[in-house]
Amino acid sequence: MKVLLAVVVTAAALTVPTAQALAVPGQSAAMQRDFGLNEQQMQQRLAAETSAAKLLPAAQKAAGAAFGGAWYDASTQKLVVGIVGQDHAAAVRATGAQVTAVPITAKALDQRKAAVDKLAGKAVPAAVSGWAADPKSGSVVVNVQAGKRSKAVDTFVAKLAKAGAVTVKEVAAQAPRTFAAGTVGGDPYYVSNIRCSIGFSVYGGYVTAGHCGRSGMVRGWDGSDQGSFQAWSFPGNDFAWVATGYGWWTVPVVFGWGQVSDQLVRGSSEAPIGSSVCRSGSTTHWHCGTILAKNETVNYGNGQLFYGATKTNVCAEGGDSGGSFITGDQAQGVTSGGWGNCTSGGETWFQPVNEILQTYHLTLHTA
């Protein structure tokens, strides 16, 4: 018998974890598989990452105008805060965070990244997978697919460098793509001939990927009417929201697919770079990995650029689009696209959920 997809599930399907809020046994099991850690190591990692995420606002405030970005260091299990100069170093250390020198403030780097986005335009070489601001180096890193660097790519990079420091990084030879799919069996939602995955419940419906957005009725896993898209945005952004009705209701849960316990959603605190993150989708179900970068621009080809993406090394496949990215019990974002698959591995980008909530004035349904 089929079950309702992702966060739209029956009340009977809920499993309330008995462990600590973020150290959920089922999620830990999936993370053990993907990180190669045992239960104790995984629980320790989750606890340390939770502490780092909670510490970030205070550490950023202590850094003031000298704040140069932050990331989680899995080797030390500490939050690392980059600062420009030493005037605020002691105040940041007093919060419990580690401090490292960086060449440029986060504000200035974000401005440089925005300038690069503007310079790039829509005519991006197919060999360029995207670009992201790197707080550690203070540069905008342009990702070029292995073995595909050319004169056209070098010319494009030179154009971007007019905005400031730009670094070229060789990445996987596969180009990013979105993870929508034609109609196949599973536990999806359907719109027209597209199958995608539900992200997170909001009051009145759920959020998902913008490239899945279509006019007309959205149907649930059983083919029955579920609701309709109220708004969607793609390319540029990759977010949308669906208003539900017809007997469907929402609950603050990410579906575990029988692989892990169903996960309660208790908020949407943003996890820093370096944190672990897990994804639930209608095709490949549960997989976990690490947050690699934020505010990345992804080139899906044909002039389709996605700005403000968060990059991970979590795998995904067609039909997983729109599905939930979650760290512990904190919603992170909805699946956009990537490269690779869950047999050989790959990378996936997600649209941060808080931007969706703010744009559409939605309220996340939490436990």
Secondary structure, DSSP 8 states (H G I E B T S, - for coil): -----TT---GGG-----S-SS--HHHHHHHHHHHT--HHHHHHHHHHHHHHHHHHHHHHHHHGGGEEEEEEETTTTEEEEEESSSTTHHHHHHTT-EEEE-SS-HHHHHHHHHHHHHHH-S---TTEEEEEEETTTTEEEEEEETT---HHHHHHHHHHGGGS-EEEEEE-SS--EE--EES-SSS-EEETTEEE---EEETTEEEE-GGG--SSEEE-TTS-EEEEEEEEE-SBS-EEEEEE-TT----SEE--BTTB--EE--B-----BT-EEEEEETTTEEEEEEEEEEEEEEE-STT-EEEEEEEE-----TT-TT-EEEETTEEEEEEEEEEEETTTEEEEEEEEHHHHHHHHT--B---
